[in-house]
Amino acid sequence: MTVHTNPPSRWFDLLPPARLTRQLLLTLPVIAMACAPAARLTPPSADASAEEVALSGASVLIGAGDIGRCEATGDELTAAIIDSVLAADSVAGVVHAVFTTGDNAYPSGTAAQFTLCFGTSWGDTTRSIMKWIRPAAGNHEYQTAGASAYFAYFGDRAGEPGKGYYAYDIGEWRAIVLNTETLPLSAVDPEGVPDQGAWLRAELKANPKKCTVAYFHRPLWASGTHG
């Protein structure tokens, strides 16, 4: 992620905390979804193996951010871990999804970098990741005008082209993906399409799920310089 000298707009003021009952920004851990029906087993521990998580019957949301670097191998290692979890889930019939929290292809989110850097690890067609992926955009995607390569690469998995925010169901949860790179959220586009803030309020109001998780690129708080 790029360090900005000017603080970003307070996009998080538009996130109603009472409705966003679970707001998580995660780097790689498997999440055992806790809002399952009472008949389900107790979610597994944080250090449980992929097989133990799958056998527990809990829905799984797994992923990371800051991913595709052609000069590094960490993305290939995390891809292997995620693929093993998806394989175990599939055998057990567990609902799952893969998230990203942005900066999917370094350094500039170009079409070539998505193909050569992301596509050889997480995007490898011999893996199951792309079948279940639900990405979020980061600032490096927008180093290519309008994050056009990002939207072209992920297609409808990334929501409506040009917006980058969307929602989907996973088990007993509603997952909301926000685009923190289009600041401020209160801006209305020239064609009068509802802005992200208005969309989020409407989404939360209409959401029948008891539990909601949101993920996005820019953290609310951080121990480093990016919060």
C-alpha positions as CSV (number, residue, x, y, z in Angstrom):
1,M,0.0,0.0,0.0
2,T,1.1,3.5,-0.7
3,V,1.7,5.9,2.3
4,H,-0.2,9.1,1.8
5,T,0.9,12.3,3.3
6,N,-2.6,13.8,3.3
7,P,-5.2,11.9,5.4
8,P,-8.0,10.4,3.4
9,S,-11.6,11.6,3.8
10,R,-13.5,10.2,6.8
11,W,-15.3,7.5,4.7
12,F,-15.8,5.4,7.8
13,D,-18.3,8.0,9.2
14,L,-20.8,6.4,6.8
15,L,-20.5,2.9,8.3
16,P,-23.4,2.6,10.9
17,P,-21.8,0.6,13.7
18,A,-25.1,-0.7,15.0
19,R,-25.8,-2.5,11.8
20,L,-22.3,-3.6,10.9
21,T,-22.2,-6.1,13.7
22,R,-19.0,-7.7,12.5
23,Q,-16.4,-5.5,10.8
24,L,-13.2,-7.2,10.0
25,L,-10.0,-6.5,8.1
26,L,-8.1,-9.8,8.0
27,T,-4.8,-11.0,6.6
28,L,-5.0,-14.8,5.8
29,P,-6.8,-16.4,8.8
30,V,-9.7,-18.7,8.3
31,I,-12.9,-17.2,9.8
32,A,-15.3,-19.7,11.3
33,M,-18.6,-17.9,10.9
34,A,-20.2,-17.5,14.3
35,C,-23.8,-16.5,13.3
36,A,-24.9,-20.0,12.3
37,P,-28.1,-21.7,13.4
38,A,-28.2,-23.0,16.9
39,A,-28.0,-26.6,15.7
40,R,-24.4,-26.1,14.3
41,L,-21.4,-27.1,16.2
42,T,-19.2,-24.7,18.1
43,P,-16.8,-22.9,15.7
44,P,-13.3,-24.4,15.7
45,S,-10.4,-22.7,17.4
46,A,-8.3,-20.1,15.5
47,D,-5.4,-22.6,15.1
48,A,-7.6,-25.5,13.8
49,S,-6.5,-27.2,10.6
50,A,-8.4,-26.8,7.4
51,E,-9.9,-30.3,7.9
52,E,-11.1,-29.4,11.4
53,V,-12.7,-26.2,10.2
54,A,-14.5,-28.1,7.4
55,L,-15.7,-30.8,9.6
56,S,-17.2,-28.3,12.1
57,G,-19.7,-27.3,9.4
58,A,-19.0,-23.5,9.9
59,S,-19.1,-21.3,6.8
60,V,-15.6,-20.1,5.9
61,L,-14.4,-16.8,4.6
62,I,-10.7,-16.8,3.9
63,G,-8.3,-14.4,2.2
64,A,-5.6,-11.7,2.4
65,G,-4.5,-8.4,0.9
66,D,-1.4,-7.0,-0.7
67,I,-1.1,-10.1,-2.9
68,G,0.5,-10.4,-6.3
69,R,4.2,-9.6,-6.6
70,C,6.1,-11.0,-9.5
71,E,9.4,-10.8,-7.6
72,A,8.1,-12.6,-4.4
73,T,6.8,-16.0,-3.5
74,G,4.5,-15.2,-0.6
75,D,1.5,-15.0,-2.8
76,E,2.1,-18.5,-4.1
77,L,2.4,-19.8,-0.5
78,T,-0.8,-18.2,0.6
79,A,-2.5,-19.5,-2.6
80,A,-1.5,-23.0,-1.7
81,I,-2.9,-22.6,1.9
82,I,-6.2,-21.2,0.7
83,D,-6.6,-23.9,-2.0
84,S,-6.1,-26.6,0.7
85,V,-8.8,-25.0,2.8
86,L,-11.2,-24.9,-0.2
87,A,-10.5,-28.5,-1.0
88,A,-11.3,-29.6,2.6
89,D,-14.5,-27.5,2.6
90,S,-15.6,-29.0,-0.7
91,V,-15.3,-32.5,0.6
92,A,-17.3,-31.6,3.7
93,G,-19.9,-29.6,1.8
94,V,-19.1,-26.4,3.6
95,V,-20.1,-23.0,2.2
96,H,-17.0,-20.8,1.6
97,A,-15.7,-17.7,-0.2
98,V,-12.3,-16.1,-0.8
99,F,-11.9,-12.4,-0.1
100,T,-9.1,-9.9,-1.0
101,T,-8.6,-6.6,0.7
102,G,-7.0,-4.8,-2.2
103,D,-3.6,-4.2,-3.8
104,N,-4.1,-7.5,-5.7
105,A,-1.4,-6.9,-8.4
106,Y,1.8,-4.9,-7.8
107,P,3.1,-2.4,-8.5
108,S,0.4,-0.6,-10.6
109,G,-2.5,-3.0,-11.2
110,T,-1.9,-3.2,-14.9
111,A,-3.4,-5.9,-17.1
112,A,0.0,-7.4,-17.5
113,Q,0.6,-7.4,-13.8
114,F,-2.7,-9.1,-13.1
115,T,-1.8,-11.8,-15.6
116,L,1.8,-12.3,-14.7
117,C,1.8,-11.6,-10.9
118,F,-1.7,-12.4,-9.6
119,G,-2.6,-14.9,-12.3
120,T,0.3,-17.2,-11.6
121,S,-0.6,-17.6,-7.9
122,W,-4.1,-16.8,-6.7
123,G,-5.4,-16.6,-10.3
124,D,-3.8,-19.9,-11.3
125,T,-6.5,-21.8,-13.2
126,T,-5.4,-25.1,-11.6
127,R,-6.6,-23.8,-8.2
128,S,-10.1,-23.3,-7.0
129,I,-9.6,-19.7,-5.7
130,M,-10.9,-17.8,-8.7
131,K,-14.2,-19.8,-8.6
132,W,-14.9,-18.4,-5.2
133,I,-13.1,-15.1,-5.1
134,R,-14.8,-11.8,-4.0
135,P,-12.2,-9.1,-4.3
136,A,-11.9,-5.5,-3.0
137,A,-9.9,-2.8,-4.8
138,G,-6.8,-1.1,-3.3
139,N,-4.9,2.1,-4.2
140,H,-2.4,0.2,-6.4
141,E,-5.3,-0.9,-8.7
142,Y,-6.1,2.8,-9.2
143,Q,-2.6,3.5,-10.4
144,T,-4.1,2.2,-13.6
145,A,-6.8,4.7,-14.7
146,G,-10.2,3.9,-13.1
147,A,-8.8,0.5,-11.9
148,S,-9.8,-0.7,-15.4
149,A,-7.5,-3.7,-15.4
150,Y,-8.9,-4.8,-12.0
151,F,-12.5,-4.7,-13.2
152,A,-11.6,-6.4,-16.5
153,Y,-9.7,-9.2,-14.7
154,F,-12.3,-10.1,-12.1
155,G,-15.4,-9.3,-14.1
156,D,-18.7,-9.6,-12.3
157,R,-16.9,-11.0,-9.3
158,A,-15.8,-7.4,-8.4
159,G,-19.3,-6.0,-8.6
160,E,-20.6,-3.5,-11.1
161,P,-17.7,-2.1,-13.3
162,G,-16.4,1.2,-12.1
163,K,-18.0,1.1,-8.7
164,G,-16.2,-1.6,-6.8
165,Y,-18.7,-2.0,-4.0
166,Y,-21.2,-4.8,-3.7
167,A,-22.7,-7.4,-1.3
168,Y,-23.3,-11.1,-1.2
169,D,-24.4,-13.9,1.1
170,I,-22.2,-16.6,2.7
171,G,-24.0,-19.0,4.9
172,E,-25.9,-17.0,7.6
173,W,-23.8,-13.9,7.0
174,R,-24.2,-10.9,4.6
175,A,-20.8,-9.8,3.3
176,I,-20.3,-6.2,2.2
177,V,-17.4,-5.1,0.1
178,L,-16.5,-1.4,0.1
179,N,-14.4,0.6,-2.2
180,T,-12.3,3.0,0.0
181,E,-10.4,4.4,-3.1
182,T,-13.3,6.4,-4.4
183,L,-13.3,9.2,-1.8
184,P,-15.4,10.7,-0.5
185,L,-18.2,8.1,-0.4
186,S,-20.8,10.9,-0.5
187,A,-19.9,11.9,-4.0
188,V,-22.7,11.4,-6.6
189,D,-21.6,10.5,-10.1
190,P,-22.7,12.7,-13.1
191,E,-25.4,10.3,-14.1
192,G,-27.1,10.5,-10.7
193,V,-26.4,6.9,-9.8
194,P,-26.7,6.5,-6.0
195,D,-23.3,7.0,-4.3
196,Q,-21.7,4.3,-2.1
197,G,-22.8,5.8,1.1
198,A,-26.5,5.8,0.1
199,W,-26.1,2.3,-1.3
200,L,-24.6,1.1,2.0
201,R,-27.4,2.6,4.0
202,A,-30.0,0.9,1.8
203,E,-28.1,-2.4,1.8
204,L,-28.0,-2.5,5.6
205,K,-31.7,-1.5,5.9
206,A,-32.7,-4.2,3.5
207,N,-30.4,-6.9,4.9
208,P,-32.4,-9.7,6.6
209,K,-29.3,-11.4,8.0
210,K,-28.5,-11.2,11.7
211,C,-24.8,-10.9,11.1
212,T,-22.9,-8.7,8.7
213,V,-19.2,-8.6,7.8
214,A,-17.5,-5.8,5.8
215,Y,-14.1,-5.7,4.3
216,F,-12.1,-3.1,2.3
217,H,-8.6,-1.8,1.7
218,R,-8.0,1.2,3.9
219,P,-8.2,0.2,7.6
220,L,-10.0,2.3,10.2
221,W,-7.1,1.9,12.6
222,A,-3.6,0.3,12.3
223,S,-0.5,0.0,14.4
224,G,1.5,1.3,11.5
225,T,1.2,4.3,9.2
226,H,-1.8,3.1,7.1
227,G,-4.6,3.6,9.6
